[in-house]
């Protein structure tokens, strides 16, 4: 008699299946994203039921200034009735339409499992809140793109014509650059510095960046503040004035967006997933 396949063999054979977006039952109610369950299909065929019962369903919510992961046990139960909802409560800023908000749903094993953290299936990202339409075509005001030439982890590049782009190294062995960019330790770790650099650039290059700067000047904590008047000042004094303005705006923005609290909650959610 042939023995049942080990779970590690199942994972190797299935190798991170794609979970179709249409198989994710979800709804948005005011500031809550609710995942009601999953619909079985080709993605779940052949998967060991015991494996699925140990796996979690995670919802990864991302925008230009916020990322959060929420999870619920028992992916097998998510295929039936009575599983309950996986709920991700979103900050009010994200549901106002000022930011484009995306979600990806992942079925993964907890860290305590022998294959801890192993992804069984993952959906493509889908949009739950459409952001403002503009020159960027509805994309984030801080696009994140891969780079094969970076010697370090990331680099912020600001062009007068096209605006800022955060490049993340795609040469990190064993890591997908998108997964790195979504991690709260990374995202919130670089956010404040990126915002400060961008606002400083805007202050120093006011007439050259009008094409894209307005979206940044509408951020919470920045909106309503006049740009510093630098004309007629010597270079060193003008730079100090611009740097002081950018620092004050950045601090206010971080407070308005509750970045410290969001970071703490995201990290706590990640630690509790196992």
C-alpha positions as CSV (number, residue, x, y, z in Angstrom):
1,X,0.0,0.0,0.0
2,X,1.4,3.4,-0.9
3,X,1.8,5.8,2.0
4,X,0.1,9.1,2.1
5,X,2.3,12.0,0.7
6,X,4.1,14.1,3.3
7,X,3.0,17.7,3.5
8,X,6.5,18.8,2.4
9,X,6.1,16.8,-0.8
10,X,2.7,18.3,-1.4
11,X,4.1,21.8,-1.1
12,X,7.0,21.0,-3.4
13,X,4.6,19.6,-6.0
14,X,2.0,22.3,-5.8
15,X,4.6,25.1,-5.6
16,X,2.6,28.2,-4.7
17,X,-0.6,27.9,-6.8
18,X,-2.4,30.9,-8.1
19,X,-5.7,31.6,-6.2
20,X,-8.0,33.3,-8.7
21,X,-9.5,36.6,-7.6
22,X,-12.9,35.2,-8.4
23,X,-12.5,32.6,-5.8
24,X,-12.1,35.2,-3.0
25,X,-15.5,36.1,-1.5
26,X,-15.2,39.6,-0.2
27,X,-17.0,42.9,0.5
28,X,-16.1,46.4,1.6
29,X,-18.3,47.9,4.3
30,X,-17.4,51.5,5.1
31,X,-13.9,51.1,6.5
32,X,-13.8,47.3,6.7
33,X,-12.6,44.8,4.2
34,X,-14.3,41.4,4.9
35,X,-13.1,38.2,3.4
36,X,-16.1,35.8,3.8
37,X,-14.3,32.7,2.5
38,X,-12.8,31.0,-0.5
39,X,-14.4,29.1,-3.4
40,X,-12.7,25.8,-4.3
41,X,-11.5,25.2,-7.8
42,X,-8.4,24.1,-9.8
43,X,-6.2,25.9,-7.3
44,X,-7.4,23.7,-4.4
45,X,-7.7,20.3,-6.2
46,X,-5.3,17.7,-4.9
47,X,-4.3,19.7,-1.8
48,X,-4.2,17.6,1.3
49,X,-7.2,18.6,3.6
50,X,-5.0,18.3,6.7
51,X,-2.6,20.7,5.1
52,X,-5.3,23.2,4.4
53,X,-6.8,22.9,7.9
54,X,-3.4,24.0,9.3
55,X,-3.0,26.8,6.9
56,X,-4.1,30.4,7.4
57,X,-5.9,32.8,5.1
58,X,-4.1,36.2,5.0
59,X,-5.3,39.5,3.5
60,X,-2.4,41.8,2.6
61,X,-3.7,45.4,2.1
62,X,-1.3,47.9,0.5
63,X,-1.3,51.5,-0.6
64,X,1.4,54.1,-1.0
65,X,1.4,54.9,2.7
66,X,0.0,51.9,4.5
67,X,0.3,48.2,4.6
68,X,-1.4,45.7,6.9
69,X,-1.8,42.0,7.1
70,X,-4.7,40.3,8.8
71,X,-5.1,36.5,9.0
72,X,-7.6,33.8,10.0
73,X,-7.0,30.2,10.8
74,X,-8.2,27.1,8.9
75,X,-8.1,27.6,5.2
76,X,-10.1,24.4,4.8
77,X,-12.9,25.9,6.9
78,X,-12.8,28.9,4.6
79,X,-14.0,26.6,1.8
80,X,-17.2,25.8,3.6
81,X,-19.8,27.6,5.7
82,X,-19.5,28.8,9.2
83,X,-15.8,29.9,8.9
84,X,-16.7,33.5,9.8
85,X,-15.1,36.7,8.3
86,X,-11.5,37.7,8.1
87,X,-11.8,41.4,8.9
88,X,-9.3,44.1,8.1
89,X,-10.2,47.5,9.4
90,X,-8.7,50.3,7.3
91,X,-7.8,53.9,8.4
92,X,-10.2,56.5,7.3
93,X,-7.5,58.1,5.1
94,X,-7.5,54.9,2.9
95,X,-11.2,54.9,2.2
96,X,-11.5,58.5,1.2
97,X,-10.4,57.9,-2.4
98,X,-7.1,59.8,-1.9
99,X,-5.1,56.6,-2.3
100,X,-5.4,53.5,-4.4
101,X,-5.7,50.5,-2.2
102,X,-4.9,46.9,-3.3
103,X,-5.3,43.5,-1.7
104,X,-3.8,40.1,-2.2
105,X,-5.1,37.0,-0.5
106,X,-2.7,34.3,0.5
107,X,-3.1,30.8,1.9
108,X,0.0,30.0,3.9
109,X,1.3,27.8,6.7
110,X,2.1,29.3,10.1
111,X,5.6,29.7,11.4
112,X,5.1,26.9,13.8
113,X,4.6,24.4,11.0
114,X,7.4,22.2,9.6
115,X,7.2,24.2,6.4
116,X,6.5,27.5,8.3
117,X,5.7,30.4,6.2
118,X,5.3,28.3,3.1
119,X,2.8,29.7,0.6
120,X,0.2,27.3,-0.6
121,X,-1.7,29.7,-2.9
122,X,-1.8,33.4,-3.5
123,X,-4.1,35.6,-5.5
124,X,-3.1,38.4,-7.8
125,X,-3.5,41.9,-6.4
126,X,-7.0,43.4,-6.9
127,X,-8.1,47.0,-6.2
128,X,-10.7,47.7,-3.4
129,X,-10.4,51.5,-3.4
130,X,-9.7,53.4,-6.6
131,X,-7.3,56.2,-6.1
132,X,-7.2,59.7,-7.7
133,X,-6.8,59.8,-11.5
134,X,-4.0,62.0,-12.7
135,X,-0.8,62.1,-14.7
136,X,0.3,58.8,-13.1
137,X,-2.8,57.0,-14.4
138,X,-4.1,56.1,-11.0
139,X,-0.9,54.6,-9.7
140,X,0.7,55.3,-6.3
141,X,2.2,58.7,-5.9
142,X,5.4,56.9,-4.9
143,X,5.7,54.0,-7.4
144,X,7.9,51.1,-6.3
145,X,9.9,49.4,-9.0
146,X,12.6,46.7,-9.2
147,X,16.2,47.4,-10.1
148,X,19.0,44.9,-10.9
149,X,21.7,47.5,-10.6
150,X,21.4,48.5,-7.0
151,X,24.2,47.5,-4.7
152,X,22.1,48.1,-1.6
153,X,18.5,47.4,-0.7
154,X,16.7,50.4,-2.1
155,X,17.2,53.9,-3.6
156,X,14.8,56.9,-4.0
157,X,15.2,58.6,-7.3
158,X,13.4,62.0,-7.9
159,X,13.1,63.4,-11.4
160,X,11.7,66.9,-12.0
161,X,9.6,65.7,-14.9
162,X,8.3,62.3,-13.8
163,X,8.4,62.6,-10.0
164,X,9.8,60.2,-7.4
165,X,10.3,56.4,-7.7
166,X,11.5,54.0,-5.0
167,X,13.7,51.3,-6.5
168,X,14.1,48.0,-4.7
169,X,16.8,45.6,-5.5
170,X,15.6,42.5,-7.5
171,X,18.9,40.7,-6.8
172,X,18.1,39.6,-3.2
173,X,18.7,35.9,-3.1
174,X,15.6,33.9,-2.3
175,X,13.4,37.0,-2.0
176,X,10.9,38.6,-4.3
177,X,11.3,42.3,-4.4
178,X,7.6,42.8,-4.1
179,X,7.5,40.8,-0.9
180,X,10.3,42.9,0.5
181,X,8.5,46.2,-0.5
182,X,5.3,45.0,1.3
183,X,7.0,44.2,4.6
184,X,6.0,46.7,7.3
185,X,9.6,46.8,8.7
186,X,10.8,48.0,5.2
187,X,7.8,50.1,4.1
188,X,7.4,52.1,7.3
189,X,11.2,52.1,7.9
190,X,11.9,54.0,4.6
191,X,8.6,56.0,4.5
192,X,9.5,59.0,6.7
193,X,12.9,59.5,5.0
194,X,11.3,59.2,1.5
195,X,8.6,61.8,2.3
196,X,11.2,64.2,3.8
197,X,13.4,63.9,0.7
198,X,10.5,64.4,-1.7
199,X,9.1,67.4,0.1
200,X,12.6,69.0,0.3
201,X,13.0,68.5,-3.5
202,X,9.6,70.1,-4.0
203,X,10.5,73.1,-1.8
204,X,13.8,73.6,-3.7
205,X,12.5,73.0,-7.2
206,X,9.0,74.5,-6.9
207,X,8.5,75.6,-10.5
208,X,10.1,72.5,-12.0
209,X,7.9,69.9,-10.3
210,X,4.4,71.4,-10.7
211,X,3.4,68.4,-12.9
212,X,3.4,65.9,-9.9
213,X,4.1,67.9,-6.7
214,X,0.4,68.8,-6.0
215,X,-0.5,65.2,-5.0
216,X,2.3,65.4,-2.3
217,X,1.2,68.8,-1.1
218,X,-2.3,67.4,-0.5
219,X,-1.0,64.8,2.0
220,X,-2.5,65.0,5.5
221,X,-0.2,67.2,7.6
222,X,1.1,68.9,4.4
223,X,-2.2,70.2,2.9
224,X,-2.8,73.8,3.7
225,X,0.9,74.7,4.4
226,X,2.5,77.3,2.1
227,X,5.7,76.4,0.4
228,X,8.7,78.3,1.8
229,X,9.6,81.6,0.1
230,X,13.2,81.0,-1.0
231,X,13.7,83.7,-3.7
232,X,16.4,86.2,-2.9
233,X,18.1,84.1,-0.2
234,X,21.6,82.7,-0.5
235,X,22.0,79.0,-1.3
236,X,22.8,77.8,2.2
237,X,20.0,79.8,3.9
238,X,17.5,78.7,1.3
239,X,18.4,75.1,1.8
240,X,18.1,75.4,5.6
241,X,14.7,77.0,5.2
242,X,13.5,74.3,2.7
243,X,14.9,71.5,5.0
244,X,13.1,72.9,8.0
245,X,9.8,73.1,6.1
246,X,10.1,69.6,4.8
247,X,11.0,68.2,8.3
248,X,8.0,70.0,9.9
249,X,5.6,68.8,7.2
250,X,6.9,65.2,7.3
251,X,6.5,65.0,11.1
252,X,3.0,66.3,10.8
253,X,2.2,63.9,8.0
254,X,3.5,60.9,10.0
255,X,1.3,61.9,13.0
256,X,-1.8,62.4,10.8
257,X,-1.3,59.0,9.2
258,X,-0.7,57.3,12.5
259,X,2.4,55.7,11.0
260,X,3.9,54.7,14.4
261,X,0.7,53.0,15.4
262,X,0.2,51.3,12.0
263,X,3.8,50.0,12.1
264,X,3.3,48.6,15.6
265,X,0.0,46.9,14.7
266,X,1.4,45.5,11.4
267,X,4.4,44.0,13.3
268,X,2.2,42.6,16.1
269,X,-0.1,41.0,13.5
270,X,2.9,39.4,11.8
271,X,4.3,38.1,15.0
272,X,0.9,36.7,16.0
273,X,0.3,34.9,12.7
274,X,2.2,31.8,14.0
